[in-house]
Amino acid sequence: MAQAVSRRITLEDQGECLRLFGEKDHTLKLLRDSFAVTLVARGNEIILSGEPLEVSHASQVIDRLRAHLKKGDEGYLPPGAVKKMIAEAKGGQPQEEAETHETILISSHKKPIHARSANQQKYVEAIRRSDIVFGIGPAGTGKTYLAMAMAVHALREGEVERLILTRPAVEAGEKLGFLPGDLQEKVDPYLRPLYDALYDMVEYEKLQRLFQQRVVEVAPLAYMRGRTLSNSFIILDEAQNTSPEQMKMFLTRMGTGSKIVVTGDVTQIDLPTGKTSGLIEVQHILSKVKGVEFVPFSPKDVVRHRLVQNILEAYHDHDKENKKSI
């Protein structure tokens, strides 16, 4: 047996400790379970001891995770990253939650856009093979952003001629008629998240030309009525706020050569009390229709700030407790 060795790793500050260690020291527990090492965290230091090869592998993973945190802008370790790096250090492949590094698109900021979790990869693959795909799950899981990346890619590759983005303009506390400006100015706040994602993927000047040429269109769902959308990549966002009639209207706008992606979160319905969500109903109606796929997301797929996942899980637990008490 090789003589035991030790390595001391000093982190920059408490913030890096929190990001690296993970919720309830999840990362440290994974490292302890994966390598034959003794791992102790004291203040801003991590002390590893054990056989040289095991200490080397565990140290390699920690160094890679620190580098990932420094170069990334999300400020946390995305789902599957720790398991993937552990598997690579051990000379194998992760058995679950494998991340893909296949680039879908290069953003306008020269950053690669790719799936970051197993469910996101399933979503991307579903969009490639099916003409209608529903991505359903919590906010921040990349449903709309990945669909947008796939749409922009399809447009660039000449797979479609137009990109159409829409969402229902549900009144949340303010009546549209009392908001300032013309009709477009009234609905723009509802569409702003779609514009933001587009500007992140396409250079400003080029996107303005595409708007002027009507190659890219961002509009409220009501504007879709009566149209036939052919050779288009169409995204319906915030679909939980559609009525069953609106959902049917939207899906039947689909023309030849088109692809539809519908995204939504059934826990954030803003419809008036007693109104049925079209996104909930459509899952029962189209569940057995060939060519239509439903991809569920969970809080584990959240790619926003690490606290968003914790917040979603806390609300989920709270809702479960409330149901039990009723």
N, C-alpha and C positions, 0 to 999 in steps of 0.2 A: 504493500500500500504506500502511495506517495505521501511524503510529509505534508502536513496541513500548512496552508498559507493564509494570510489575511490581506485584505485590501480595504482601504478607507477612501470613500468617495464623499467629497464636500460639495454640497449644493449651494447655489448662490444666495438664496433667501428663503423665508418661510413660504412665500408664494410658490416658488418652484417645488418645494416639498409637497405642498397640498396638491398641486397639479400632477406631480409624478406619482405620489403614493396612491391617489385615487380615493373615491368614496369609501370610507371605513377601511382604509389601507388595502383596498382590493388588489392593487398592483403588487404590493409587497407579499401578500398572501399567495398570489400566483407564482411569484418567484420562489418562495419557500417550498411550495408544493412541486415545482418543476425541476429544481436543482438540489443536489445533496450539499447544501450549504447552510450555515448558520447566518442569519441576516438580522442585524440589529440596527434600528433607527434611533439616533440620539441627536436631538436638536436638528441642525442642518447637515448632519453626517449620516452616511450609511456604512456600516462595517460588515464586510463579508468575510467568512472564514470557512475553510474546508479543503478538499482536495484541489490541487492547482487547476485541473481542467474544468471542474465544476465552478470554481470561483471565476475563472476566465470567461466561461460562457455566461454566467449571471451578470458579470461586469459589462460584458459586451452588450447585453440586452439593455441594461440601465443607461449606458452611454448612447445607444441608438435612440432610446426613448427620450432622453434629454435633448438630443439633437433634433428629434422630430418636434418637440414642444417649442424649441427656439425658432425653427424655420417656419412653423405653421402660424396661422393667424387666429385659429379657433380657441387657443388657450387651454386645450384639454386633449386627452388621448382618445381618438375616435374608437368606436366599437371594433373589436377584433385586432387592434394594433398590437396589444401586449401579447396575446396568444400567438399571433403570426410571427412576431420577432423571437419569441421563445422557441417556437417550432423550428425556425430557420437556424437559430443558434445550436439547437440539438441535432441539426442535420436532417430534419424531416419537414413535413408540411402540416399546417394547422388542420385539425380534424373538424372544426366547426367555426362558424363566424368568420370564414376566410375573407379577407379584403381582396379586392381586385384593383390592380393598378392600370388596367386598360383605359387609355385616355379616350373619352368620348369627344371632347372638344377642348381647344385652347381658348381661354377667356381673353377678353380685350386687355386684361392686365398680364397676359402671357402666362397664366397659371393653368395647369391641366385640370380638367374636370373629369372626375371618375367616381364610380360607385365606391362607397366606404363601408358597406356592411353587406351581409349575405342577402338580406331582404332588398336592399337597393339594387344589387346585382340581378336578382330575380325580376325586379321591376324593369330594368333596362332590357333584359332578355325578352320579357313579355311584350314590351313595346316594339321590339324588332320583329317578332313573329306574328303578332295579332293586330288586327285593324282597330279594335276598340279595347282599351285597357283602363281599368279603374285602380287608382292608387289611393288607399283609404287608411288613415292613421293620424297620429298626433301632429301638431305643428312642429316644424323644425326638423322633420325627417327627410327632407330633400325631395318630396313628391313633385312639387311644381318646378323646382330648379333643375332636376334631372330631366323632367319631361321637356323643359325649355331647351336644355342642351341637346337632347335628341332631335328636337324640332329644327333648331338652327343647323345642326349637322345634316339633317335630311335636305334642308333648303340649299346648303352649300354644295351638296353632292348631286343636286338636280333630281332628287327622288320625288320632290313636290315642287309646285310652282308658287305656293303661298303659305304663309304662316299666320294663323288666326288665333288670337288669344282673347278669352272672354271670361267674365265672372258676373254673377248676379249682383245688382246694386241694391242690396238690402238696406233699408233705412234703419239706422241704429241710433235712435235718440233724436235725430234731426230730420225734418221733412225736406225732400229735395227742393220743393218749391220755395222754401224760405232761405236756401243757401244762395250766396251771391254768384253772379256770372251767368253765362248762357248754359245751354244743356250740357255741352261738352265739359265746361268748367265745373259743373255740378257733379258729374259722374267721375271726373278724373281722380279724385281722392280714392275711390273704390278700386281704380285700376292701377294706382301707383306701384304696388308691389310687382305687377307684371312688367311695367316699364323699368323698374330698378333691376330686375333680373336680366332683361334684354340688354340694358346698357352695360351690364357686367360681362356680357358675352360678345357683343358686337361693337366695333368702334363707332363713336358718336356720329361722325360725318356719314359713314356708310349706312348707319341705321336711319338717319334722317332721309337719305335718298330712298331707302326701301319703304319708309312711310309714305313719302310723296308718290312713289310708283304703285302704291297699294299692294306691294308684295308682302309687307308685314302690316297686320291690322290688329289694334287693341280696342275692344269695344264692349259695352255692357251686353249681357245676355239677350236683353229685349231686342237688340239690333239684329239678332240672328233669325227672327221670325220671318217666314216666307222665302228664305234664301235656300239655294242648293249649293253646297260647298264642295266642289270637285278639285282633285289634284292638290289638296291642301293638308297641312298638318294642323289640327285644331285642338286646342287645349281649353278645357273648362275648369277653372279654378274655383275653390270655395263652393263646391257643388252641394254641400250639405244645406246651403241656403236656397236651393231650388225647390219649387213645388213639384209634385209628380207630373203635372201638365207641362211645366217648363222643361223637365228632364226629357220627357217624350219628344217635345218639340225640338229640343237641341239634337238629340241622337238621330232624329229623322231628317236633319239637314244634310247628312252625310251623302256626298256624291261619289262617283267613281274615282279611283286613284287616291282616295283620302285615308287619313288615319286620325283617330280621335283618342285623346287621353283625358280622363276625368279625374280630378283630385279633390279630396275633401276630408274633413274630420267630423265624424258624427257626434263628437262630444262638444262641439262648438256651434250648435245650431242657433241662429239669430232670428228664425222665423217667429211670427206671433204664436202665442200659446195655443195649442190645439191643432196647429197646422202640421201636416205630415211632410217630412223631408223627402224629396225625390231621390236623394242618394241612398236613403234607407230602403225605400220601396224597390228601387231598381235592382238591388242585390238579390231580392227574391224573384223578381220577374225574369232577369236575364242570367241567372246562375247556371242554367243548363244550355245556353245558346252557344254553339260553336263559333269560334272567332272572337269571343268576348272573354277577357280575363280579369279577375279581381286579385290584386296583390295587397295583402295587409301589411301595415307597418306597426311597430311597437315603440315605446319610449326608448328602447335600447338602440334604435336607429337614429336618434336625435343627433344632428351634426351642428347644432348651435352651441352656445356656451354650456359647459358641463352641468351647470345648475338647472338648465331647462329640463334635462332628463329627470333630475331629482324632484323638481316642482311637479312635473306630470305624474310621477309615481306617487307623490304625496297626495295629490288631488284624487288619483285613482283609489288609493287606500281609504281616503276620506269618504268618497262616494260609496264604496263597499260597506263601510261601517254604518252610514246613514240608511242604506237599504236594509241592513240587518235589524236596525232599530225600529223600522216601520212595521 
